[in-house]
Amino acid sequence: MEVESHLGTPHLEPTRLKRLKAVLNYVERSSEFHRSRLAGLRRKPAKINSFEDFRSRVPLFTKEDQRLAQEESQSRPGHGFGTTLCARPEEIRLFCATSGTTGEPTFYLFAEKDLAVWCEGRARAFWRAGLRPGMRVLIGFGLGMFVGGVPNVVAAQRFGMGVVPVGAESGASKILKFTLLTRPQALLATPSLAEHLIEKAPEIMGSSARTLGIQTLLLGGETGVGIPSVKEKLEREFGARVFDLQGPNMSCDAPEYQGMHRLMDDFYYYELVDPESKQPIEMTNGAIGELVTTQLWKGAAPFIRYTAGDLQQIFTEPCPCGLTGIRSRIIGRTDDMLKVKGVIVYPAAVKNVIGSFQPELTGEFRIVLDQPPPRVNPPLRLKVEYADTGEGFCGTTARDVIEPEYLAGLADRLKDAFHSQLKVTPEIQWVPAQSLSRTASKKDYFERSYDQR
């Protein structure tokens, strides 16, 4: 992994540009979809001599483009993997997909080269997190077709770790049981699952999550670790180091969250664009925009200027951990964005405010929508769980009945926090602890009362 010492530095630019030209020639030659898109360029891919030239000439590739390419390939050439496919179907070694917000699967295909790059990225992440060959890791991501499941099993095996592939679909009881039996040093899962295990451990095991002995949490698939109250809770309850692991990027273990360091700049090229106009945004410190990704290797179906709707904030100032290069923090998704009287609000920001009121609140909430987002008719309506135990209630350790006066005062304090931090004043509907559904997989923070057809 000698190349990693140059990540985030100008030393990589010639290598990345050379790889970009090679992959553009590859997709033009091998993919019907990309051949059509690149046909309109005044310059052939081999003549693109800079990333600026690339950005200005090659159009964005969206999830909708991906779905349309899949629909087209079902009739011609007769498979559902998309006209973006560059490899022969028989060369694909792993088929993964996600349904996203539409319920229609979009494929993530792994030929041997894709698996090699994925495993290299995970090896860099595992090593930085202090994991070593011979350790054990429990995979708590969904093991269906979710890209965080089986690919992580393969990567951990190739790294040399013992893998416990329980999967989120097994439920909290089995995950806790297998953790006690196998005693893994690390857990790979969503932040939602990790929080769910904290709640279920006393009920199922009669002890806290700390007794599981997990030393390292590598959590991804959704925002969570980047929320201060969530990160602090996970570190406290598990007694473990907690890392944000999203794709080829991972946070460091600085006491305060610093964003995720890029671990694979030699294999990816990143851009930022405005989520509405799609115009480029310069990657300066603090810049926020929609992430655009290009893969710099010849895989099964390389993404070329692909945007999946993830909004990120960029950090370019030195990190306290000493590592160099650009870092990023996930703000949310474009389809999660809400506009309340012109103020933009994301579920992660709502969770951060509510989480700061623990232990008076459980941290669980739902955003109630009566019309499709992003526009919200004010006020922003929230269902919020109050806790029934803890010192938050006038120094008592348990409350069977919560006084209305107490909840009214708590609501006022919560509204003040929202107004101060997010510039919105929500309507609070209190619900008892454990009344909102929990999930071991990716969490949906929205409760929709409108017709979604």
C-alpha positions in Angstrom: 0.0 0.0 0.0 2.9 2.3 -0.7 0.7 4.6 -2.9 -1.3 5.5 0.1 1.4 7.9 1.3 0.7 10.1 -1.7 -3.1 10.1 -1.4 -4.6 13.6 -1.6 -1.3 15.1 -3.1 -0.4 16.4 -6.5 1.8 13.3 -7.0 -1.3 11.3 -8.0 -2.6 13.6 -10.7 -0.6 12.2 -13.7 -1.6 8.6 -12.7 -5.2 9.5 -12.2 -5.4 11.3 -15.6 -3.8 8.4 -17.3 -6.3 6.0 -15.7 -9.2 8.3 -16.6 -8.2 8.3 -20.3 -7.9 4.5 -20.2 -11.3 4.0 -18.7 -13.0 6.4 -21.1 -11.6 4.5 -24.0 -12.6 1.3 -22.4 -16.3 2.3 -21.8 -16.5 3.8 -25.3 -15.4 0.6 -26.8 -17.3 -1.8 -24.6 -20.6 -0.1 -23.5 -23.5 0.8 -25.8 -24.7 3.4 -23.3 -21.4 5.2 -22.9 -20.5 5.0 -26.6 -23.7 6.9 -27.3 -23.0 9.5 -24.7 -19.4 10.1 -25.7 -20.3 10.2 -29.4 -21.3 13.9 -29.1 -17.9 14.9 -27.8 -15.8 17.1 -30.1 -12.8 15.4 -28.8 -12.3 11.6 -28.5 -11.6 10.4 -25.0 -7.9 10.0 -25.7 -7.7 13.7 -26.5 -9.1 14.8 -23.1 -6.0 16.3 -21.4 -7.2 17.5 -18.1 -9.9 16.9 -15.5 -11.3 20.3 -16.2 -11.7 19.2 -19.9 -13.4 16.0 -18.7 -15.9 17.8 -16.4 -16.9 20.3 -19.1 -17.4 17.8 -21.8 -18.8 14.6 -20.3 -22.4 14.7 -19.0 -23.5 13.6 -15.6 -24.8 10.0 -15.1 -27.7 9.8 -12.7 -29.6 7.0 -10.9 -32.4 7.6 -13.4 -30.0 7.1 -16.3 -28.9 3.9 -14.6 -32.5 2.6 -14.3 -33.3 3.5 -17.9 -30.2 1.7 -19.1 -31.3 -1.4 -17.2 -34.8 -1.2 -18.7 -33.3 -1.0 -22.2 -31.0 -3.9 -21.7 -33.9 -6.2 -20.7 -35.1 -6.3 -24.3 -31.7 -5.7 -25.9 -29.4 -7.6 -25.3 -31.7 -9.6 -23.0 -30.4 -9.1 -19.4 -31.3 -6.5 -16.8 -27.8 -5.3 -15.9 -27.9 -2.2 -18.1 -26.4 -1.0 -21.4 -23.6 0.5 -19.2 -22.2 -3.1 -18.9 -18.7 -3.4 -20.3 -17.9 -6.9 -19.3 -19.6 -10.1 -20.5 -22.3 -11.3 -18.1 -20.3 -14.5 -17.5 -17.4 -12.4 -16.3 -19.4 -10.9 -13.4 -18.5 -12.6 -10.1 -20.9 -10.8 -7.7 -24.3 -9.2 -8.3 -25.4 -6.6 -5.8 -28.3 -4.1 -5.9 -30.1 -1.5 -4.0 -33.7 -0.5 -4.3 -33.1 3.1 -3.1 -36.3 5.2 -2.7 -38.2 3.8 -5.7 -38.3 0.1 -5.0 -36.7 -0.6 -8.4 -33.3 -2.3 -8.0 -30.2 -0.6 -9.4 -27.2 -3.0 -9.9 -23.7 -2.8 -8.6 -21.7 -5.4 -10.5 -18.4 -6.9 -9.5 -16.0 -8.4 -12.0 -12.6 -9.6 -10.7 -11.1 -6.1 -11.1 -13.9 -4.5 -9.2 -13.5 -7.0 -6.3 -9.8 -6.4 -6.3 -10.3 -2.6 -6.0 -13.1 -3.0 -3.4 -10.9 -5.3 -1.3 -7.9 -2.9 -1.5 -10.1 -0.1 -0.3 -11.4 -2.2 2.6 -7.9 -3.4 3.5 -6.7 0.3 3.8 -9.8 1.0 6.0 -9.3 -2.1 8.2 -5.6 -1.3 8.7 -6.2 2.3 9.6 -8.9 1.2 12.1 -6.3 -1.0 13.9 -7.7 -4.3 12.6 -5.2 -7.0 11.6 -5.3 -10.5 10.0 -6.4 -13.1 12.4 -8.9 -10.9 14.2 -12.7 -11.6 13.9 -15.3 -9.3 12.5 -19.1 -9.6 12.6 -20.9 -8.4 9.4 -24.1 -6.8 10.5 -25.0 -5.2 7.1 -27.8 -6.9 5.2 -26.6 -10.0 3.4 -29.2 -10.0 0.7 -28.1 -8.0 -2.4 -27.0 -5.0 -0.4 -23.6 -3.8 -1.5 -22.4 -3.5 2.1 -23.1 -7.1 2.8 -21.4 -9.9 0.8 -18.7 -7.6 -0.6 -17.6 -6.8 2.9 -17.5 -10.6 3.7 -15.2 -11.1 0.7 -13.0 -8.2 1.6 -12.6 -9.2 5.3 -11.8 -12.8 4.2 -9.2 -11.7 1.7 -7.7 -9.4 4.4 -7.2 -12.5 6.5 -9.8 -11.9 9.2 -12.3 -14.5 10.5 -15.8 -13.4 9.4 -19.0 -13.9 11.3 -21.7 -13.2 8.6 -24.8 -12.9 10.7 -26.5 -10.0 8.7 -29.0 -7.4 9.8 -31.9 -9.6 8.6 -31.1 -12.1 11.4 -32.4 -9.6 14.0 -31.0 -8.3 17.2 -31.4 -11.5 19.3 -29.3 -13.7 16.9 -26.7 -10.9 16.3 -26.2 -10.6 20.1 -26.1 -14.3 20.6 -23.5 -14.9 17.8 -21.4 -12.0 19.2 -21.3 -13.6 22.6 -20.4 -17.0 21.1 -17.7 -15.8 18.6 -16.4 -12.7 20.4 -15.5 -10.6 17.4 -13.2 -7.6 17.8 -15.0 -5.5 15.2 -18.6 -4.9 14.0 -19.5 -3.7 10.5 -23.0 -2.4 10.4 -25.3 0.6 10.0 -25.4 3.2 12.9 -29.1 2.2 13.3 -28.2 -1.4 14.0 -25.5 -0.4 16.5 -28.0 1.8 18.3 -30.6 -0.9 18.2 -28.2 -3.4 19.8 -27.6 -0.8 22.6 -31.3 -0.8 23.4 -31.8 -4.6 23.1 -28.7 -5.8 24.9 -30.1 -5.3 28.5 -33.4 -7.0 27.5 -31.8 -10.0 25.7 -28.5 -10.5 27.6 -29.2 -8.8 30.9 -26.2 -6.6 30.4 -25.0 -3.6 28.4 -23.5 -3.6 24.9 -20.1 -2.9 26.5 -20.0 -6.5 27.7 -19.9 -7.8 24.1 -16.2 -6.9 24.0 -16.4 -5.2 20.6 -13.3 -2.9 20.2 -14.0 -1.3 16.9 -17.2 -0.2 15.1 -17.0 0.5 11.4 -20.4 2.0 10.6 -21.9 3.1 7.2 -24.8 3.0 4.8 -26.4 6.1 6.4 -25.5 9.2 8.4 -24.9 8.7 12.1 -21.3 8.7 13.2 -21.0 12.2 11.9 -23.7 13.3 14.4 -21.9 14.3 17.6 -24.5 12.9 20.0 -24.7 9.6 18.1 -20.9 9.1 18.0 -20.6 9.9 21.7 -23.4 7.5 22.6 -21.8 4.6 20.5 -18.4 5.2 22.0 -19.8 5.3 25.5 -22.2 2.3 25.3 -19.8 0.0 23.4 -16.6 1.2 25.0 -15.2 1.0 21.4 -13.5 3.2 18.8 -16.1 4.3 16.3 -15.4 5.0 12.6 -17.6 6.4 9.8 -17.1 4.1 6.8 -18.9 5.2 3.6 -17.7 3.6 0.3 -13.9 4.2 -0.1 -13.8 6.9 2.6 -13.4 6.6 6.4 -13.1 8.9 9.4 -10.1 9.0 11.7 -10.3 8.5 15.5 -9.7 12.2 16.4 -11.8 13.0 19.5 -14.1 15.2 17.5 -15.5 14.0 14.2 -13.4 15.5 11.4 -15.1 14.1 8.3 -14.0 11.1 6.3 -10.5 10.8 4.8 -10.3 9.6 1.2 -8.6 6.3 1.1 -8.7 5.6 -2.6 -7.9 8.8 -4.5 -5.8 6.6 -6.8 -8.9 4.8 -8.0 -11.6 7.5 -7.8 -12.1 11.0 -9.1 -14.5 13.2 -7.2 -16.4 16.4 -8.0 -19.0 18.6 -6.4 -22.0 20.1 -8.2 -24.9 22.3 -7.1 -27.8 19.9 -6.3 -30.3 22.0 -8.3 -28.3 23.6 -11.2 -25.7 20.8 -11.5 -23.1 23.4 -12.0 -19.6 22.7 -10.6 -18.7 23.8 -7.1 -15.0 24.4 -6.2 -13.7 22.0 -3.5 -12.7 24.7 -1.0 -12.9 24.3 2.8 -16.5 24.2 3.9 -18.0 23.8 0.4 -21.3 21.8 0.3 -22.6 20.1 -2.9 -23.8 16.9 -4.5 -21.0 14.3 -4.9 -20.0 13.2 -8.4 -17.9 10.1 -8.7 -15.8 8.6 -11.5 -14.2 5.1 -11.3 -10.6 5.0 -12.6 -10.4 1.3 -13.4 -11.7 -1.1 -16.1 -14.5 -2.9 -14.3 -17.8 -4.5 -15.1 -19.7 -1.3 -15.5 -17.6 1.8 -14.4 -19.5 4.8 -13.1 -18.5 7.9 -15.2 -19.5 11.2 -13.6 -22.1 9.3 -11.5 -24.3 11.1 -9.0 -26.4 9.1 -6.5 -27.8 12.2 -4.7 -25.4 12.3 -1.7 -24.7 15.8 -0.3 -21.3 16.3 1.2 -19.3 19.0 2.9 -15.6 19.3 2.1 -12.7 20.0 4.5 -9.3 20.9 3.2 -7.6 22.3 6.4 -5.2 20.0 8.2 -6.8 17.3 10.3 -5.7 17.0 13.9 -4.9 13.3 13.3 -2.0 14.3 11.0 -3.3 12.6 7.9 -3.3 14.7 4.7 -5.8 15.2 1.9 -9.4 16.3 1.4 -12.0 15.1 3.9 -15.8 15.0 3.6 -18.9 14.8 5.8 -22.2 13.5 4.6 -24.9 16.1 5.0 -27.8 14.0 3.7 -29.4 13.0 0.4 -31.1 15.2 -2.1 -34.3 13.2 -1.8 -34.2 13.7 2.0 -33.9 17.5 1.7 -36.8 19.6 3.2 -37.5 23.3 2.8 -39.3 25.0 5.6 -40.1 28.6 4.8 -36.9 28.7 2.7 -34.7 27.0 5.3 -33.2 23.7 4.2 -33.4 20.9 6.8 -32.0 17.3 6.7 -32.9 14.4 9.0 -29.3 14.2 10.2 -29.6 17.7 11.6 -32.9 16.9 13.3 -31.3 13.8 14.8 -28.4 15.8 16.1 -30.7 18.3 18.0 -32.9 15.6 19.4 -29.9 13.4 20.4 -28.4 16.3 22.4 -31.4 15.9 24.8 -30.6 12.4 25.9 -31.3 10.9 28.4 -34.6 12.9 28.6 -35.3 11.7 25.1 -34.6 8.3 23.6 -33.3 9.8 20.4 -36.0 8.3 18.2 -38.2 10.5 16.1 -40.2 10.7 12.9 -40.7 13.7 10.5 -44.4 13.7 9.6 -45.0 14.8 6.0 -48.5 15.5 4.5 -47.2 16.2 1.0 -44.2 15.1 -1.1 -40.9 16.8 -0.2 -39.0 19.0 -0.4 -41.5 21.7 0.4 -43.0 21.6 3.9 -46.0 23.6 5.0 -44.8 25.1 8.3 -44.5 24.1 11.0 -42.2 21.1 10.6 -44.1 18.3 12.4 -42.1 15.9 14.6 -43.1 12.8 16.6 -40.5 12.5 19.4 -40.1 9.7 21.9 -39.6 10.8 25.5 -37.7 8.5 27.8 -39.3 6.8 30.8 -36.0 6.3 32.8 -33.0 8.3 33.6 -32.0 11.3 35.7 -33.7 13.7 33.2 -36.9 13.4 35.2 -36.4 15.5 38.3 -33.6 13.3 39.6 -35.8 10.1 39.6 -34.7 6.8 38.1 -38.1 5.8 36.6 -41.4 7.3 35.7 -44.6 5.5 35.0 -46.5 8.7 34.3 -44.9 11.8 32.8 -46.5 15.0 34.0 -47.9 17.2 31.2 -46.2 20.2 32.7 -42.8 18.5 32.4 -43.4 17.6 28.8 -44.6 21.2 28.0 -41.4 22.6 29.4 -39.3 20.0 27.6 -41.0 20.9 24.3 -40.2 24.6 24.9 -36.6 23.8 25.4 -36.5 21.5 22.4 -38.1 24.2 20.2 -35.6 26.8 21.4 -32.8 24.4 20.4 -34.2 23.9 17.0 -34.7 27.6 16.4 -31.2 28.3 17.6 -29.4 25.6 15.6 -31.6 25.0 12.5 -33.6 28.3 12.3 -37.0 26.4 12.4 -39.5 26.0 15.2 -41.1 22.5 14.9 -44.4 21.2 16.2 -43.7 18.5 18.8 -46.0 15.4 19.2 -44.8 13.4 22.2 -44.9 9.6 22.0 -43.8 7.1 24.8 -40.5 5.3 24.7 -40.3 2.3 22.4 -43.5 3.3 20.5 -41.7 4.1 17.3 -40.6 1.1 15.3 -36.9 0.1 15.4 -35.0 -1.4 12.5 -31.7 -3.3 12.2 -31.3 -2.0 8.7 -31.2 1.5 7.1 -33.6 3.8 8.9 -36.4 5.8 7.4 -37.0 9.0 9.4 -40.1 10.0 7.5 -43.8 9.2 8.3 -45.8 9.9 5.1 -49.5 10.5 5.2 -49.9 11.4 1.5 -50.6 9.1 -1.4 -47.2 7.9 -2.7 -48.4 6.3 -5.9 
